[in-house]
C-alpha cells in the first residue's frame, strides 16, 4: 500500500505526477524492450552515430576558424562567447532526432499493425505511456552526450578551451530537459493523431518553439549570464512536468485503436460550448436569467485553487516591485516630483478630463483581459498570468519609490489605489483564476471527457463568468476610479 501511495503531490489535484513506483518499474520493462529494438535497427543507429560524430567535428572546426578570424581584429571576446553557444547547439542537434522516434511511438506502430499485441498486455495506460516515452528519449540523449564529449575533446586539443564546471553542468541539464520536453510533446502528438503524416506536420509546433528557445539561450550565452540559465532550466522542467502529466492524462489505448480518422466537427464544438455558456440542457430548454446567473455564481467555488495560486502571484509581484525599487532608485531630482504638492498640482490639471475616464478605463481593462486570455491559451496561462502580475509589480515599485523619497507609501496607496482597488483587485484575481482554469484544462482533462470537450466546457465557464460577474464589476471599478479616487486624492493630499 505504501508503494502505491508514494506519489508526487500536486495541491488540488492529488498528485503532481500521478505515477507510482510500480508504474515506473513496469514502464522500465517497456523501455528496455523498445531501446533494444531501436539499437538493433541500423537505420536508426547509423545515422545517429554518424551525424553525432560529424556535427561536433564541424562545430570544432568552426570554433577554431572563428577564434582565428576574430583574433585578427582584436575581438576575441566574440569568439569566446560563441564557443559555449556552439556547445549548446551540439547538445541540441542530436535531440532533434528524438522527434522522429517519438512521433513513431504510437501512430507509426499503429499504421504498421505492431501496436495491438503491446496494448493487449496487462500494463496500465500510464505504464505503457511512460515506457514508450523513456524509450524515445534515451537514444537521442545518448547521442547528445556523445556529441558534447567529442566537441569538448576537440576544443581541448585544438584551441585549449575547457568549459567552467557551472557551464558544463548547465549544458548537460539543458540538453536533457530539452530532450524530455520535445519527446513528451511528440509522444502526445503521436498518441492523439491517426496517421504518421499528420504527426509529422504537427511536429512543427514542437521544433519551432524549441528553435526560438535556442535563440534566447544564444543571447544569454553571448552576455555570459550563466546564472540566468538556471531560470531557463527551471522553466523547462516545469514545461516537461506539464507535458508528461498531460500525456498521461490524455493517453487511452482504446481510443488509440478505435480512432481511424480525425475530423473537425464545428457543429459539435459549438453545441458543447453554447450549452455550457447558456445553460441549455439536453432537451434544448434555456434557463431563466435568474437561474443562469445563479448557475454562473455557483462556478466561483471551483476557482479555489487557481485563485490561491493567483493570490500568491499577486503578493510575489508586489514584493518584486519593492525589491526592484530598492535596486533602481529614482534620482534625487525626480524624487522631488513625488511630494504631495506636486501630486495635487498634477491631478488638478486633469480635473476636466475625469468625466471621460470611465469608458477609457473600462475599454483599457477589456483590451488587457482579451490580450491576457488569448495569449494564455497558447502558453498554458503563463503569459496571461504575467500580464496580471505586471501592474501590481509596478504599483509596488512606485510605492517603494515614494518611501525612498521620504513620502508615505501608505498615503499614496490609500489615496490613489485603494478606492477602486477594493473592487478591481478581487475581480482581477478571480478573472485570472478563471482564465487559468480554462487555459490549463488540457493538462488534466476530466477522465470521462475528451481533451477538446474539457477545453470547450472550461472556455464556456470562463466566458460565462466574464460576462455575468467580472465585466459588471470592472465597469463599477472604472466608475470608482474616475469619480471617487480623484476626490479621495484631493481630500488626502489637499488637506
N, C-alpha and C positions, 0 to 999 in steps of 0.2 A: 504493500500500500504506500509506503514511504517513497518507493521508486516512482510510482505512478503520479504522486503528488509533487514531485520535485520539478516544478515548472518555474520559468522566469516570469515574474509577476508584472502585469500592466494594470494600473489603477483603473477600475471601472470596467475592465474587460476580462478580468480573471487571470489572464496570462499575457505577459509581454510578448513572448513567442510560445504558442501553445504546443510545446514539444517536450516530451518526457525522455528520460534516459533510455527507456525501451524503444522509443521511436528512433533515437539516434543509433542504437545498436542494430536494429533491423535495417535502417537506412544504409548503414555501412556495408551490410551484406549486398544490397543492390549496387552500391558504389563499387565494391570490389569486382563484381561481375561486369559492370559497364566499363570500368577502367581497363580490365584485362582485354575485353573485346576491342577497345579503342587502340591499345598498344599492339594488338595483333594485326590491326588494319594498316598496311603500309601506305595506303592512300591518305591516311591521316598523319601518321608519324613522320614520314619522309619530308613532306612539305613543311611541317612544323620545325623539324630539326634543321633543315637546310636554310629556311628563312630566318630562323632564330640565330644561327651562326653567321649568316651573311650580313644581316642588318646591323648587329653590333660592330662588325668589322668595318662596314660602311660608315657608321657614325664615328668610329675611332679615326678613320681616315679623314672624315670631315672635321673633327675636332683638331687634328694635327694641322691641317691646311688652314683652319680658321685662326688658330693661335699664331701661325707663321704670318698670316696676312695682317692681322690687327697689330702685331708687334712692329711691323714696318711703319706704321702710322702712329705709334705711341698710344694705342687704345687697347692695351692688354686686358683692361677690366671687362671689356665687352666679351672677349673670348672666355675669360674665367667665369663669367656669369652664365654663359650659354652652355658650357660643358655640363653643369648639373642638370640643365633642362634636357639635354640630349640623353642623359642617364634616365630621366623620367620617360622620355619617348621610347627608349629601348625597352623599358619595362612594360610600357603600354602596348607596343606594337604586337607582341605575341598574344596578348589577351583579346585582341580583336578576333583571333581565331575562335575564341570561345563562343561567339555568336553563331558561327556555322554549326558547331557541335550542339549547342544548347537549342537552337531552332529545330534541329533534327530529333531532339529528345523524345517528343511525343508525336507531333504531327508527321514527322518523317517515318517513324516506325509504324504509325497507323496506316500510311499510304503503302508501306511495304508488307502489311499484314503480319508484322512480327511483334505487335504490341499486345495482342489478345492473350497469349499464354501468361505474360507477366501480370496483366491485370486480373487474371483468374487466381492468382496466388492469395493467401490469407493476409497479405500485407495491407495495412490501412492506407488511405489516401495520403496522409501526412508522411508515412514512412516511404512510400513509393516516390512521392514528390521530392523529399529531401535527398533520397538516394540518387535520383536522376540529376538533381541539381549539383550535388557534390561531384558526381562523375563528370559533369560537363565542365567544372571549373578546375579540376586537378591537372589535366594535361596542359592547358594554356598557362596556368601559373607555374608549372614546372618549366615550361619553355621560357617564361619571363625571367625566372630566377637564373636559368642558364644563360640567357642573353645578357643580363646585368653582370654576371660573373665574367663573361667573355669581354664585355666592354670595359669593365674596370681593370681587368688584367692587361688589356691592350693599352689603356691610358697609362698604367703604371710603368709599362715597358717603353712606351714611345715618348710621352711628354712628362713622365714622372709626376703624375697627379693622382692623389687618392682623396676620396670624399671625407669630410668630417663625419664622426660617428652619428651625430644627430641627423645629418642629411641622408646618410646611408639607411638608417632605420626608417626615416620618413618615406624614402623611396620604396623600400620593401613593403611598408604598411599601405601606402597609397596604391601601389601596384596590386596588392592582394585585395584590398577593399574595392577598387575599381573593377577588378575581375569578377568579384562576387556580385556587385551591382549589375554589371552587364549580363551576367549569366542569369541572375534572378529575374531580371526583366525579360530576357529572351525565353526563359522557360515558361513564364506567364503567357507570353505571346504564343509559344508552341502549344500550350495546353488549351488555349482559347480559340485557335484557328482550325480550319478544316482542310487546309492544303499548305504544302511547303511554299508554294508561290506567294500566298497571302502572308505567311510568316516572314518570308524574306523581305517583302515590301514594308511590313510593319517594323522591321528591324531598324529602319532609318530613324524611328523615334527613340531608339536607344543610342545609336552610334553618333548621331548629330549632337545631342546634349553632351555626350562624353568628349567629343572633339572640342566643343566650346569650353568645357571644363579644363581641357589641356591648355587652352589659350590663357585662361585665368591663372593656371599654375605657372605658365611661362612668365607672366607678369610678376608673380610672387618670386620666382626664381631669379629674374633679372634684377630685382631690387634686393635680393639676398635676404628677404624677410622670412627666414626659415621658421621662425616661431609662429607666423601666420598660417603655415601649412598644417599645424595641429588643428586649427579650426576647420580647415577643409577636410581633414581626416575625420573629425568628429561628425561633420555634416554628412560625409559619405557613409559613415557607419549607421547613422540614423536612417538614411535612404535605403541602405542594404536591409536593415531590420524591417522597414516598412514593406519593401518589395517581397521579402521572404514571407512575412506574415500574410501579405495579400495573396501570394501564390498558394500558400497552404489553405487559405480560406476559400479561394475560388476553384481549386482543383477538385474535380469529381470524375472518377473513371467511367461511371455510367453515362454521364453527359458527353464525355470524350468519344465513347464508342457510338453513341446514338446520334451524334450530330454529324450530318453529311454535308450540309451546305449552310453558309451564312447568308442572311438577307436582312435588309433594312426594312423594318416594319414600322413605318411612320405613324400609321393609324393606331397601332397598339401602343406605341410610345406616347402619343398624345392622350389617349384614353387613360393610361396609367397616371400620367402627370395631372391631367384635368380632374380626374376623380379624386385624387389626393388633395389637390388645391381647393376644389369647390366643395368637397364633402359629399359628392354624389354617391349613392350606394349602388349596389349591383343591379338593382331594379330600375335605375335611372332617375330616382327621386332626389331632388335637391333639398338641403336643409333650409330652415328659415334663417334670416340674417342673424337672429339672436343665437340660434343653435350653432351656426357657423362660427360666430365669434367665441362662443363658449368652447367649442372644439379647438379653436386656434389657441386660446389661452391655456387649454389643457396640455398643449405641446411644450410649454415652458419648463415643467419639471424634467423633461428629457434632456435639457441643456445643462444639467448639474455639473457633469464632468468637464465638458468644454468651457463652461463658464468659470470654473475654478482655475483651469489652465489659462484662460484669458486674463483672469484677475492677477495671477502670478506674473504674466507678461506685462500687464499694466504697471505693477509695482517695480518690476525689473527695469522697465523703460524710464521711469521717473528716477530711480537710483542711478542709472547710467547717465541720464542728463545731468544730474548733480555732479557726478564724478568728472564728466567732460568739462563742466563749467569751472571746476577747480583746476583742471589742467590747462584750459584755454580761457583765461580770464580776460574780460574786456579791458582795453586801455583806459587809463585814468580819464582822458578827455571824453571818451564815450560813456564812462560810468556816470559822468555829471548829468547826462541826459535822462538818467533813471530816477532823478529826485522827484519828489511829489509835485513841485510847482510845474516842472516841465510836463509831467504826465497830464496834469489838469489843462494846461495850455494846448497840448496836442489833441486832447479829447474835445475841447471847446471848438476847435477849428473844424471838427467833423460833425458838429451838432445837427446841421441842416440835412445831412445825409442819413440820419438814423432811420427816418421813416421808410427809406428804400431798402434797408438792410435785410428785413425778414426773408424776402424772396431770394435775395442774393445768397444769404447764408444757407437757406434750405436747398437751393439749387447746387451750391458747392458741396453740401453734405451728400446729396444724391449722386453727384459725379464720383465722389470718393467711394461711396458704397458700391456703385456699379463697377468701378475700377478694381476695388479690392475683391469683389465677388468673382468677377471674370478671371482676374489674374490668379486667384486662389484655386480655381478649378483646375488649372494646368500645373499647379505646383503643390497639390495636396494641402492647400491652405497656407503655405509658408509666406508667399508674397502678401496675401491679404492680411495675415497676422502682423507682418512687418509694417504695412501701411497703417494698421490700427495703432501700433506702438509709437510711430513716428511723432505725431503731435504731442503726446503725453511726455515723451522724452524731451521734446523742445520746451514744453512748459516747465519741466523740472530744471532744464538748463537755464531758462530766463529767470526763474525764481531764485536759483542759486546766484545768478549774477546780481540780482537785487541785494541779496545778503552780502555779497562781496563788496558792493558799492556803499554799504552802510545803511541801506533801507531795509525795512521789514519785509521778508518774503511772504509772511502770512497775511500782511495787509494787502499786498499785491494779489495774492491768490483769492482772498476773501472779496476783494473789490471787483476784479476782472474775470475771474474764472468761476467762483462758487455759485453765483446766482443762476446761471444757465447750466452749469455742470451737474447740478443736483438732478437734473432730468437727462441731460445729454450723456453723461458718463455711464449710468446704468443701461441706457438704451444702446450705446455703442458696445458695451460689454456683452449684452445679450445678442446683439446683431452679429458681432464677431463670433460668438459661441455658436449661433445658429449656422453661420457660414461654415465654420469648422466642421460641424456635424455633417453638413452636406458634402463639403469638399473632401472629407476623409472617409466617406461612406464606402469607397471602393476598397479600403484597406481591410475592413472586416465586414463584409456583407452579411445580411441575415441568412442563416442556413436554408430556410425554406424559399428563398428568393434568388433569382439570378442577379448577376452583377449589375446589369443595366436596370433591372427593376428596382434594386436597392437604391441606385443613384437617382432614378427618376422620382421615387417616393420621397427621398430626402430633399430633392430640389423643390418638390411641391410643398413640403413642410416649411422650407426656408422662405419661399415666396409668400406663403400664407402668413407667416409671422411678420415678414417685412411689410406687407400691405395692411395687415389687420392690426398690428401692435406698434411696430417700430416707426413707420412713417408719420402717423399722427403725433407720436411723442417727439420725433425730430422736428416737426413743424412747431410744436409747443416750445421746444428748446430754442428754436430760431427766434420766436417772438420774445422770449425772455432775454435772449442775447441782444436783441435790437432795442428793446424798450426798458427793460428792468436793469440790466447790467450797467448801462451808462449812468443811470440815476444813482445806482449804488456807488459807482466810481466818484461821481460828483459829491455825494454825501460824505464819503470817507476822505477823499483827498482834498475836498473843498472845505471841510470842517476844520 
